[in-house]
Amino acid sequence: AEAEAEAEEETERWGAVRELRISLLPSSIGTSTSNNNSTNNSSSSAGVALYEDSIEQASAALASLLPGVRRVQFGGVATNLFSRELFGQLAGFYSAQLSAIKSLHPITVHPDTVFRRLASASIHYDGRAGYRAPRMDPCCLVSLSLAGWPANHSWAPFSADGSAAATIEFPRLRTLNVRYTYNHHHADSGPAAQSPGGGGGGHHQWKKKRLSFPALRKIRVECAEMSCPILEYMVLPPQMDSVAIDVAAPALLSLHEAALPIARSVKIGITHGARHDRSVLAAANRILTRVRGHEGAELDVYDSSLPVTPESITCASLTGLLVSAPTSVDAMLGLIQALPSLASLWISHLTAGEPQTDISIPEPGDARLAEPLNTSIEHMSIDARGNERPEDAVVPVAKYLLLKIPTLASFNAIQLPRQAIEDFVGAYSELYPHLAIIRFRLSNRS
């Protein structure tokens, strides 16, 4: 009787588990990653078939041991057919009760499996031909993150009842993150793409589906290349909390007619593909102005072929700016003056050269204070490593900025010799007390 009681207590303990996390380690079985090589795929598929019964038995045994699981998280080794089959089988056993699923890899589930109670889903997709994405009921979703999503992938898996309706509505969704895959040539074109329940791509299938997000508060879209379908075809509420778009230049240009909402904060990132085309910055300005971003408007220009000048930024309310293209001291100071609302400024390639602007500062014994710049910058980073003697280029500029921007809370310039700045702060902190409270990230060189 005592043994039975202990066994019953043990069963209850396992039954009380609500969250399951699995991270697979590399092994000699099933380590071949998925790719478009048909021979490798055929071999891997055959291998999965050999272990299919074992995978199903292991999944069933674990699900039987932990019947109360409501949240699952899958990770570990790089994606392969074995791991996605195992994760898919296991998730399938819990499909009627899961409220949250997070998988760093694609998962393979039975075509008839529908996750009907998911409130939170974060899944890495696979644009390979024939990949069938898991089906979910859109009515329960509150948070949705899709990574590795091809630009022409079908949203049919979110039509849980297999409906052919032209619009899929996500009535409760509040947060949406879509990270596209750069490998658009992997987009599905086989039979699965045309199947209403399939997860295939099929650009025509995608165009038939209009997406409605009446409750959405936050959206982030990344890695789109030539176009950004979700922002072109989705229906958004008129006002949102945040809009973040981090895409290539052609995709940003494609949004000139997109019906974007007014948002409290907006962030635009231009990753690459501008090829010196300054109309890309004009497009970014239009979006920043249209979306407004009353609590924050940021522009990150990672494309080093796209110089940013005071004349190229018309959104005066910009609060954050990152520039990767070579930028002169005069251009940087012009940006600071033209954008008085800036709270953070990152210049990734500050070029050397004699600036036309007078960057001299009072001597330590001079009681006259340097007149501050009209800015509210709190966080600043300058990088002059592209110059032959970066410390010579950055030290006088850094000293000028430190005195002229009293709002600075942190200053990052890893080319700055530590001793030079320590001596400077010690000499000037009596007249400029704010110098003593700035957080510096400096070189260890003296």
Rosetta blueprint (number, residue, H / E / L):
1 A L
2 E H
3 A H
4 E H
5 A H
6 E H
7 A H
8 E H
9 E H
10 E H
11 T H
12 E H
13 R H
14 W H
15 G H
16 A L
17 V L
18 R L
19 E E
20 L E
21 R E
22 I E
23 S E
24 L E
25 L L
26 P L
27 S L
28 S L
29 I L
30 G L
31 T L
32 S L
33 T E
34 S L
35 N L
36 N L
37 N L
38 S H
39 T H
40 N H
41 N H
42 S H
43 S H
44 S H
45 S H
46 A H
47 G H
48 V H
49 A H
50 L H
51 Y H
52 E H
53 D H
54 S H
55 I H
56 E H
57 Q H
58 A H
59 S H
60 A H
61 A H
62 L H
63 A H
64 S H
65 L H
66 L L
67 P L
68 G L
69 V L
70 R L
71 R E
72 V E
73 Q E
74 F E
75 G E
76 G E
77 V L
78 A L
79 T L
80 N E
81 L H
82 F H
83 S H
84 R H
85 E H
86 L H
87 F H
88 G H
89 Q H
90 L H
91 A H
92 G H
93 F H
94 Y L
95 S L
96 A L
97 Q L
98 L L
99 S L
100 A E
101 I E
102 K E
103 S E
104 L L
105 H L
106 P L
107 I L
108 T L
109 V L
110 H L
111 P L
112 D L
113 T L
114 V E
115 F E
116 R L
117 R L
118 L L
119 A L
120 S E
121 A E
122 S E
123 I E
124 H E
125 Y L
126 D L
127 G L
128 R L
129 A L
130 G L
131 Y L
132 R L
133 A L
134 P L
135 R E
136 M E
137 D L
138 P L
139 C L
140 C L
141 L L
142 V L
143 S E
144 L E
145 S E
146 L E
147 A E
148 G E
149 W E
150 P L
151 A L
152 N L
153 H L
154 S L
155 W L
156 A H
157 P H
158 F H
159 S L
160 A L
161 D L
162 G L
163 S L
164 A L
165 A L
166 A L
167 T E
168 I E
169 E E
170 F L
171 P L
172 R L
173 L L
174 R L
175 T E
176 L E
177 N E
178 V E
179 R E
180 Y E
181 T L
182 Y L
183 N L
184 H H
185 H H
186 H H
187 A L
188 D L
189 S L
190 G L
191 P H
192 A H
193 A H
194 Q H
195 S L
196 P L
197 G L
198 G L
199 G L
200 G L
201 G L
202 G L
203 H H
204 H H
205 Q H
206 W H
207 K H
208 K H
209 K L
210 R E
211 L E
212 S E
213 F L
214 P L
215 A L
216 L L
217 R L
218 K E
219 I E
220 R E
221 V E
222 E E
223 C L
224 A L
225 E L
226 M L
227 S L
228 C L
229 P H
230 I H
231 L H
232 E H
233 Y H
234 M L
235 V E
236 L L
237 P L
238 P L
239 Q E
240 M E
241 D E
242 S E
243 V E
244 A E
245 I E
246 D E
247 V E
248 A L
249 A H
250 P H
251 A H
252 L H
253 L H
254 S L
255 L L
256 H L
257 E L
258 A L
259 A L
260 L L
261 P L
262 I E
263 A E
264 R E
265 S E
266 V E
267 K E
268 I E
269 G E
270 I E
271 T L
272 H L
273 G L
274 A L
275 R L
276 H L
277 D L
278 R L
279 S H
280 V H
281 L H
282 A H
283 A H
284 A H
285 N H
286 R H
287 I H
288 L H
289 T H
290 R H
291 V H
292 R E
293 G E
294 H E
295 E E
296 G E
297 A E
298 E E
299 L E
300 D E
301 V E
302 Y L
303 D L
304 S L
305 S L
306 L L
307 P L
308 V L
309 T L
310 P H
311 E H
312 S H
313 I L
314 T L
315 C L
316 A L
317 S L
318 L L
319 T L
320 G E
321 L E
322 L E
323 V E
324 S L
325 A L
326 P L
327 T E
328 S L
329 V H
330 D H
331 A H
332 M H
333 L H
334 G H
335 L H
336 I H
337 Q H
338 A H
339 L L
340 P L
341 S L
342 L L
343 A L
344 S E
345 L E
346 W E
347 I E
348 S L
349 H L
350 L E
351 T L
352 A L
353 G L
354 E L
355 P L
356 Q L
357 T L
358 D L
359 I L
360 S L
361 I L
362 P L
363 E L
364 P L
365 G L
366 D L
367 A L
368 R L
369 L L
370 A L
371 E L
372 P L
373 L L
374 N L
375 T L
376 S L
377 I L
378 E L
379 H E
380 M E
381 S E
382 I E
383 D L
384 A L
385 R L
386 G L
387 N L
388 E L
389 R L
390 P H
391 E H
392 D H
393 A H
394 V H
395 V H
396 P H
397 V H
398 A H
399 K H
400 Y H
401 L H
402 L H
403 L H
404 K H
405 I L
406 P L
407 T L
408 L L
409 A L
410 S E
411 F E
412 N E
413 A E
414 I E
415 Q E
416 L E
417 P E
418 R H
419 Q H
420 A H
421 I H
422 E H
423 D H
424 F H
425 V H
426 G H
427 A H
428 Y H
429 S L
430 E L
431 L L
432 Y L
433 P H
434 H H
435 L H
436 A H
437 I H
438 I L
439 R E
440 F E
441 R E
442 L E
443 S E
444 N L
445 R L
446 S L
